[in-house]
Amino acid sequence: MNTEYRTSNIEYRKSNVAARCFAFNAVLLCSCALAVLVAGCESSANPENPLAEKVDKLSQEKRELMRHIEYIESSNNDLQKQIKNLHGLDDDVRLKDLCDLQSVRITKYTNLFDKDKDSKKETLIVYIQPIDQDGDIIKAPGDVHVQLLELDKDKDPALLGKWHVTPNKLRKLWFNAMLKTHYRLTFDVSDKVEDPDKPLTVMVTFTDYLTGKVFEEQKLIKSL
């Protein structure tokens, strides 16, 4: 009888374990199903469509391309008009007849200045006037080199400073007012001039970008 009881108890435990395993598997299966369902809902709520994104990108590129084509066509029309106008000019019309630079003048206002009012002349301002064939001041495009020299009859000239102003920068330095029309070039000489009371020489080399002519001009400046 004891043996039957033990056998029965073992069978009961096996059946109990099997029941628990079945219940656990059932719960696990439900959890997985629920997770898949939730993921599916989220995917439906936020669909990712690579094809739609690609279509949008291509549409945007097409719009940009069309705008670029319109710009090129407009520029081409302007160039065609210019060519037509140039062909209509007389054969004896030349660039030098339209604007011929004859000289470059350094004005009397060129000097050293105390810009920050600290009793020290630390700024060199050079005023340049391009002159055409009629003696008029014109805003001629060009490339400018400026040198500041200290000339001593007993010594070789000493180069205190040199600067280069490109055409793109030069055109922004044009100053046009009553009785004052010129290029105004400003340079820092705080670490270059030890004695501003000594006579100094400003040398300017101006290359005209329309004709290729090179003009050199120099001016002796004295402390004001």
C-alpha positions in Angstrom: 0.0 0.0 0.0 2.9 2.3 0.8 4.3 1.7 -2.7 1.0 2.5 -4.3 0.8 5.8 -2.3 4.3 6.8 -3.4 3.5 6.0 -7.1 0.3 8.0 -6.8 2.1 10.9 -5.3 4.7 11.0 -8.0 2.1 10.9 -10.7 0.3 13.7 -9.0 3.5 15.8 -8.9 4.1 15.1 -12.6 0.7 16.1 -13.5 1.0 19.3 -11.4 4.3 20.2 -13.0 2.8 19.6 -16.5 -0.1 21.8 -15.6 2.2 24.6 -14.5 4.3 24.3 -17.6 1.3 24.5 -19.8 0.0 27.5 -17.9 3.4 29.2 -18.2 3.6 28.5 -21.9 0.1 29.8 -22.4 1.0 33.0 -20.6 4.2 33.4 -22.6 2.4 32.8 -25.9 -0.2 35.4 -25.0 2.5 37.9 -24.1 4.3 37.3 -27.4 1.0 37.7 -29.3 0.3 40.9 -27.5 3.8 42.3 -28.2 3.4 41.5 -31.9 0.0 43.1 -31.9 1.3 46.3 -30.3 4.2 46.5 -32.6 1.9 46.1 -35.6 -0.3 48.9 -34.3 2.7 51.2 -33.8 4.0 50.3 -37.3 0.6 51.1 -38.7 0.5 54.4 -36.9 4.0 55.4 -38.1 4.3 53.8 -41.5 7.7 54.0 -43.2 7.5 54.2 -47.0 10.9 54.5 -48.7 9.3 54.8 -52.1 7.3 57.9 -51.0 10.4 59.5 -49.5 12.3 58.9 -52.7 9.5 60.4 -54.8 9.4 63.5 -52.6 13.2 63.9 -52.9 13.1 63.6 -56.6 10.3 66.1 -56.8 12.3 68.6 -54.8 15.4 68.1 -57.0 13.2 68.6 -60.1 11.9 71.9 -58.7 15.4 73.1 -57.9 16.6 72.1 -61.4 13.7 74.0 -63.0 14.5 77.1 -61.1 18.2 76.8 -62.2 17.1 76.4 -65.8 14.9 79.5 -65.6 17.9 81.5 -64.2 20.2 80.2 -67.1 17.6 81.1 -69.7 17.2 84.6 -68.2 20.9 85.1 -68.2 21.2 83.9 -71.7 18.6 86.3 -72.9 20.4 89.2 -71.3 23.7 88.1 -73.0 22.0 87.9 -76.3 20.7 91.5 -75.9 24.2 92.7 -75.0 25.7 90.9 -78.1 23.1 92.5 -80.3 23.8 96.0 -78.9 27.6 95.5 -79.3 27.1 94.5 -82.9 25.1 97.6 -83.5 28.0 99.9 -82.4 30.1 101.6 -85.0 33.4 100.0 -86.0 35.4 103.0 -84.8 34.0 102.8 -81.3 36.7 101.4 -78.9 37.0 100.8 -75.2 39.5 103.6 -74.8 37.0 106.0 -76.3 34.5 105.1 -73.7 36.7 105.3 -70.7 40.5 105.8 -70.9 42.4 106.1 -67.7 45.2 108.7 -68.1 46.7 109.1 -64.6 46.3 108.3 -60.9 46.6 111.1 -58.3 47.4 110.9 -54.6 45.5 113.8 -53.0 46.9 116.2 -50.5 44.7 114.7 -47.7 46.9 111.6 -47.6 48.7 111.5 -44.3 49.0 109.9 -40.9 46.1 110.3 -38.5 45.3 109.8 -34.8 42.0 107.9 -35.2 41.4 106.8 -31.6 42.4 110.2 -30.1 45.3 108.8 -28.0 47.8 111.3 -29.2 49.5 108.7 -31.4 49.2 108.7 -35.2 48.7 105.0 -35.9 46.6 105.2 -39.1 47.8 105.9 -42.7 45.0 107.1 -45.0 45.7 107.2 -48.7 43.4 109.1 -51.0 43.6 108.0 -54.7 41.9 109.7 -57.7 41.9 107.9 -61.1 41.7 110.6 -63.9 40.3 109.9 -67.4 41.1 111.5 -70.7 38.9 114.5 -70.0 40.4 115.2 -66.6 37.5 113.8 -64.7 37.7 111.6 -61.6 36.3 108.1 -62.4 35.7 105.0 -60.4 38.2 102.9 -62.4 38.4 99.2 -61.4 42.0 98.2 -60.6 44.6 96.5 -58.4 46.5 98.7 -56.0 49.9 98.2 -54.2 50.8 100.8 -51.6 54.2 101.3 -50.0 55.2 103.5 -47.1 58.9 104.6 -47.3 61.2 106.6 -45.1 63.6 108.5 -47.3 66.9 109.7 -45.8 69.5 111.4 -48.0 72.3 109.8 -46.0 70.8 106.3 -46.0 69.0 103.9 -48.4 65.2 104.2 -48.5 63.6 102.2 -45.6 60.4 100.3 -46.4 58.2 100.7 -43.4 55.1 98.9 -44.8 53.5 97.6 -47.9 49.9 96.6 -48.7 47.9 95.1 -51.5 44.3 96.0 -52.3 42.4 93.7 -54.7 39.8 95.0 -57.2 37.0 93.4 -55.2 38.1 95.3 -52.1 38.9 98.5 -53.9 35.5 99.0 -55.3 34.1 99.1 -51.8 36.4 101.9 -50.8 35.0 104.5 -53.2 34.0 107.7 -51.5 31.8 110.3 -53.3 30.8 113.5 -51.7 30.8 117.2 -52.3 34.4 118.3 -53.3 35.7 114.8 -52.2 35.6 112.0 -54.8 38.3 109.3 -54.4 39.3 105.9 -53.2 40.0 106.0 -49.5 42.5 103.4 -48.3 43.2 102.9 -44.6 46.1 101.0 -43.1 47.3 100.4 -39.5 50.9 101.6 -39.0 51.0 101.5 -35.2 53.9 99.0 -35.3 55.6 100.4 -38.4 56.2 104.1 -37.8 58.4 105.0 -34.9 58.6 108.8 -35.5 55.5 110.1 -37.4 57.1 113.6 -37.5 59.7 112.5 -40.0 58.9 113.1 -43.7 57.6 109.9 -45.2 56.8 108.9 -48.8 53.7 107.1 -50.0 54.1 105.1 -53.3 51.1 103.8 -55.2 51.1 101.4 -58.1 47.7 101.2 -59.8 46.9 98.6 -62.4 43.8 99.5 -64.5 41.7 96.4 -65.1 40.0 97.8 -68.2 43.1 98.6 -70.3 45.9 96.9 -68.4 47.8 100.1 -67.9 50.0 100.5 -64.9 50.4 103.9 -63.1 52.9 104.7 -60.4 52.6 107.8 -58.2 54.3 108.9 -55.1 53.8 111.7 -52.6 55.8 113.1 -49.7 53.8 113.5 -46.6 54.6 115.5 -43.5 53.0 115.5 -40.1 50.0 117.8 -39.7 
